[in-house]
Amino acid sequence: MAALVEYVRNHGEGNWNVVQKNTGLACCGKSWRLRWANHLRSGLRKESFSPEEEIIIIELHAKMRNKWARMASKV
């Protein structure tokens, strides 16, 4: 995965199909995009929510329903 992190550092996010061609890594672009977005991207938080964050999420869900991306920007 170091090759993917290095590629994104040098070229930025986007055009994930080119990653395989430029790094020799053998996955499709969709796989690289998902790997980056869900596991490797800087700023990702993997710890549990605090009690305060849980309350905020419950309140936001009551207002916004299943607009998870919008809610995530407010937590």
Residue pairs with C-beta under 8 A, 6 or more apart in sequence:
1 35
1 39
1 40
3 23
3 24
3 25
4 19
4 23
4 25
4 32
4 35
4 36
4 40
5 40
7 19
7 22
7 23
8 36
8 40
11 18
11 22
13 36
15 29
16 29
16 30
16 32
16 33
16 36
17 28
17 29
18 29
19 25
19 29
19 32
20 26
20 27
20 28
20 29
20 32
25 32
27 35
38 44
49 57
49 75
53 75
56 74
56 75
57 71
57 75
60 71
60 74
60 75
61 71
64 70
64 71
